[in-house]
């Protein structure tokens, strides 16, 4: 690719014009000196001044009027003239360089005022932004970036229709991706909302079942304590005793019959989950929760105290299950005492 001819800024045009003017003035001065040196007209002679080397001059100050003209046989030293011109050009360049150095701090302030990110550090999202790389400031580019910037600008100018079509396709693609992201976000939101709804529904159903089991537990105890003596005696088995735990089911289907309660089901955690009320909502104060906890533990201890339980309930249990029932009562009492002590 040929050399790029870049358009100059107004400041550069002014500097270039000034350099040309200075250069033209120096050339005219040098040309005038050469013409004076090549002049063959004889000098004026005066009787009022002394003769020197057979020639009389009307002046003796070389600094004021310049050197005397050479004789007609004088030859121009082209190498000396060329060296003098080169020296003048060098001094002119040095003068311009000094002028540029004086304004260097002003240029730095102007360049630093523009937030620039080098081309090699940009990602595709930045390139695809408004204007792409054409939105960059060319004053902050290096040679390679500036050449690429110029080529891209010329291509866009030459292929305006292709560029507009590409821009339209990029915009349509970005809009499509935006719609897809929004649709995916909406789908995820609906899925989360549905999962949260199922979770709340399941939790509500579980709380209803626990509430129903506690009510059945209270009714069973009421029947045991107020049993009519006139009714025929019906002895209880181990699983018929109203134990302070939730029933277990063989599967998640609540319509199935619960599994008969055994000693393995009477664990401290299961007893605590049944006895202690679920009052962790914000509508109850800490004092109310603490009072409800103490009341529930006191009621459980009064019902399963070994002396009271044996006199009121154990006599209604079949003889074969009395020892297991007595052992289960001890497990419950120890669990309740542990809860009272805060263990």
C-alpha positions in Angstrom: 0.0 0.0 0.0 1.3 3.5 -0.9 2.1 6.2 1.5 -0.9 7.8 3.2 -1.3 11.5 2.7 -3.1 12.6 5.8 -5.0 15.9 6.1 -3.3 18.5 8.2 -4.9 20.3 11.1 -5.2 24.1 11.1 -2.4 24.4 13.6 -0.1 22.2 11.4 -1.0 24.2 8.3 -0.1 27.5 10.1 3.2 26.0 11.3 4.0 24.7 7.8 3.3 28.1 6.3 5.5 29.8 8.8 8.3 27.3 8.1 8.0 27.9 4.3 8.1 31.7 4.8 11.3 31.5 6.9 12.8 29.1 4.5 11.9 31.3 1.5 13.4 34.4 3.3 16.6 32.5 4.0 16.8 31.3 0.4 16.4 34.9 -0.9 19.0 36.1 1.5 21.5 33.4 0.4 20.7 34.1 -3.3 21.3 37.8 -2.8 24.7 37.0 -1.2 25.6 34.8 -4.1 24.7 37.4 -6.6 26.8 39.9 -4.7 29.7 37.4 -4.7 29.4 36.8 -8.4 29.1 40.5 -9.3 31.9 41.6 -11.7 31.3 45.3 -11.6 34.4 47.2 -10.4 34.2 48.9 -7.0 34.2 52.6 -6.7 37.5 54.1 -5.8 38.0 57.1 -3.7 41.0 59.4 -3.2 40.0 60.0 0.4 40.8 56.5 1.6 44.1 54.5 1.5 44.8 52.0 -1.3 45.1 48.3 -0.3 46.5 45.6 -2.7 46.0 47.8 -5.7 42.2 48.3 -5.0 40.5 51.2 -3.4 37.1 50.8 -1.6 34.8 53.4 -0.4 34.4 51.5 2.9 36.5 49.5 5.4 33.8 47.9 7.6 33.2 44.3 6.3 30.6 43.7 9.0 28.5 46.6 7.8 28.8 46.4 4.1 29.7 42.8 3.5 32.9 41.4 2.0 34.6 42.9 -1.1 33.6 41.5 -4.4 35.9 38.8 -5.7 38.0 39.3 -8.8 36.7 38.3 -12.2 38.8 35.1 -12.1 37.1 34.0 -8.8 35.2 30.6 -9.0 32.2 29.6 -6.8 32.8 26.9 -4.2 29.6 24.9 -4.7 30.5 22.5 -1.8 30.8 25.5 0.6 27.5 27.0 -0.6 25.8 23.6 -0.2 27.2 23.2 3.3 26.0 26.6 4.2 22.5 25.9 3.0 22.4 22.6 4.9 23.6 24.4 8.0 20.8 26.9 7.7 18.2 24.2 7.2 19.6 22.4 10.3 19.3 25.6 12.4 15.8 26.1 11.1 14.7 22.6 12.2 16.3 23.1 15.6 14.4 26.3 16.0 11.1 24.6 15.2 11.9 21.8 17.6 12.5 24.3 20.4 9.2 26.0 19.6 7.5 22.6 19.8 9.1 21.8 23.1 7.7 25.1 24.6 4.2 24.0 23.8 4.7 20.3 24.8 3.0 20.7 28.2 0.0 22.2 26.6 -0.3 19.3 24.2 0.1 16.8 27.0 -2.8 18.5 28.9 -5.0 18.3 25.8 -4.1 14.7 25.1 -4.6 13.6 28.7 -8.0 15.2 28.8 -9.3 12.5 26.4 -10.1 9.1 28.0 -8.4 6.7 25.7 -8.2 2.9 25.8 -5.6 1.3 23.4 -7.0 -0.7 20.5 -5.3 -3.9 21.6 -7.0 -3.7 25.1 -10.5 -3.2 23.7 -13.0 -6.1 23.6 -15.7 -6.7 21.0 -18.4 -5.0 23.0 -16.5 -1.7 22.9 -15.8 -2.1 19.2 -19.5 -2.7 18.5 -20.5 0.3 20.5 -21.7 3.6 19.0 -19.5 4.3 16.0 -17.1 1.4 16.6 -13.4 2.2 16.3 -14.4 5.3 14.3 -15.5 6.9 17.6 -11.9 7.0 18.9 -9.8 10.1 19.0 -7.1 9.8 16.3 -4.8 12.0 18.4 -4.4 9.2 20.9 -3.5 6.5 18.3 -0.1 5.1 17.3 0.9 4.7 13.7 -0.6 1.3 13.2 -3.9 2.2 14.9 -4.1 5.4 12.9 -3.5 3.6 9.6 -6.2 1.1 10.4 -8.5 3.9 11.4 -7.9 5.6 8.1 -8.4 2.4 6.1 -11.6 1.7 7.9 -12.9 5.3 7.3 -12.0 5.1 3.6 -13.7 1.7 3.3 -16.8 3.0 4.9 -16.9 6.0 2.6 -16.3 3.8 -0.5 -18.8 1.1 0.6 -21.5 3.2 2.2 -24.3 0.8 1.3 -22.4 -2.3 2.5 -21.5 -0.4 5.7 -25.1 0.6 6.3 -26.3 -2.9 5.7 -23.7 -4.3 8.0 -24.7 -1.7 10.6 -28.4 -2.6 10.2 -27.6 -6.4 10.6 -25.5 -5.7 13.7 -28.3 -3.6 15.2 -30.8 -6.4 14.4 -28.6 -9.0 15.9 -28.1 -6.9 19.0 -31.8 -6.4 19.3 -32.5 -10.1 18.8 -29.9 -11.0 21.5 -31.5 -8.4 23.8 -35.0 -9.9 23.3 -33.6 -13.4 23.9 -32.0 -12.3 27.1 -35.1 -10.6 28.3 -37.2 -13.7 27.4 -34.8 -15.9 29.2 -34.8 -13.6 32.3 -38.6 -13.6 32.3 -38.7 -17.4 32.0 -36.3 -17.8 34.9 -38.3 -15.3 36.9 -41.5 -17.3 36.3 -39.8 -20.6 37.1 -38.5 -19.1 40.4 -41.9 -17.8 41.2 -43.5 -21.1 40.5 -40.9 -23.0 42.6 -41.5 -20.5 45.4 -45.2 -20.9 45.1 -44.9 -24.7 45.3 -42.6 -24.4 48.3 -45.1 -22.1 50.1 -47.9 -24.4 49.3 -46.0 -27.5 50.5 -45.0 -25.6 53.7 -48.7 -24.5 54.3 -49.9 -28.1 53.8 -47.3 -29.4 56.2 -48.3 -26.9 58.8 -52.0 -27.8 58.4 -51.1 -31.5 58.8 -49.0 -30.8 61.9 -51.9 -28.7 63.4 -54.3 -31.5 62.7 -52.0 -34.1 64.4 -51.7 -31.9 67.4 -55.4 -31.5 67.7 -55.9 -35.3 67.4 -53.2 -35.7 70.1 -55.1 -33.4 72.4 -58.4 -35.3 71.7 -56.8 -38.7 72.5 -55.5 -37.4 75.8 -58.9 -36.0 76.7 -60.5 -39.4 76.0 -57.9 -41.2 78.2 -58.3 -38.8 81.1 -62.1 -38.6 81.0 -62.9 -42.2 80.1 -66.3 -43.3 81.4 -66.0 -46.2 83.8 -69.3 -47.6 82.6 -67.9 -48.2 79.1 -66.4 -51.7 78.5 -62.7 -51.7 79.1 -60.7 -51.5 75.9 -57.0 -52.0 76.5 -54.4 -50.0 74.6 -51.5 -51.3 72.6 -48.1 -49.5 72.4 -49.1 -47.7 69.2 -52.5 -46.6 70.6 -50.9 -44.4 73.2 -50.9 -40.7 72.1 -47.1 -40.2 71.8 -45.8 -36.6 71.3 -44.4 -37.2 67.8 -45.8 -36.8 64.3 -46.9 -40.0 62.5 -44.7 -41.4 59.7 -46.0 -42.4 56.3 -44.5 -45.1 54.0 -44.4 -42.6 51.1 -45.2 -38.9 50.4 -48.8 -39.7 49.7 -50.7 -38.5 52.8 -53.7 -40.7 52.0 -51.9 -43.9 53.0 -52.1 -45.2 56.6 -49.3 -44.1 58.9 -46.6 -46.4 60.0 -47.2 -47.8 63.6 -45.1 -45.9 66.2 -42.2 -47.9 67.7 -39.4 -47.0 70.1 -37.2 -46.1 67.2 -39.5 -43.2 66.4 -39.2 -41.6 69.8 -36.1 -39.5 69.3 -35.4 -36.2 71.1 -35.5 -34.2 67.9 -38.9 -35.8 66.9 -40.3 -35.1 70.4 -39.0 -31.4 70.3 -40.5 -30.8 66.9 -43.9 -31.9 68.1 -44.0 -30.4 71.6 -42.5 -27.0 70.9 -45.0 -24.7 69.0 -43.9 -23.0 65.8 -44.1 -19.4 66.8 -41.2 -17.9 64.9 -43.3 -15.4 62.9 -43.0 -11.7 63.3 -46.5 -11.4 64.9 -45.3 -12.8 68.2 -42.8 -11.2 70.6 -39.9 -13.0 72.1 -41.7 -13.0 75.5 -44.7 -14.7 74.0 -42.6 -17.3 72.3 -40.7 -18.0 75.6 -44.0 -18.3 77.5 -45.5 -20.7 75.0 -42.4 -22.8 75.0 -42.5 -23.1 78.8 -46.2 -23.9 78.8 -45.8 -26.7 76.2 -42.9 -28.3 78.1 -44.8 -28.1 81.4 -47.9 -29.8 79.9 -45.8 -32.6 78.4 -44.0 -33.2 81.7 -47.3 -33.3 83.6 -48.8 -35.9 81.1 -45.7 -38.2 81.0 -44.5 -37.9 84.6 -43.9 -41.5 85.5 -46.1 -41.5 88.7 -49.0 -39.8 87.1 -48.8 -41.6 83.8 -48.7 -45.0 85.5 -51.7 -44.3 87.6 -53.9 -42.8 84.8 -52.8 -44.4 81.5 -50.5 -47.4 82.1 -53.3 -49.4 83.7 -55.2 -49.1 80.4 -52.4 -50.7 78.4 -52.2 -54.4 77.7 -49.9 -56.2 80.0 -47.6 -57.3 77.2 -46.9 -53.7 76.2 -46.6 -52.1 79.6 -42.8 -52.5 79.9 -42.2 -50.9 76.4 -44.6 -48.2 77.3 -42.9 -47.5 80.6 -39.5 -47.4 78.8 -40.9 -44.9 76.2 -42.2 -42.7 78.9 -38.7 -42.5 80.4 -37.3 -41.5 77.0 -39.9 -38.7 76.7 -39.3 -37.4 80.2 -35.5 -37.2 79.6 -36.1 -35.4 76.3 -38.4 -32.9 77.9 -36.0 -32.2 80.8 -33.3 -31.6 78.3 -35.4 -29.1 76.5 -36.2 -27.4 79.8 -32.6 -27.1 80.7 -31.9 -25.7 77.2 -29.8 -28.6 76.1 
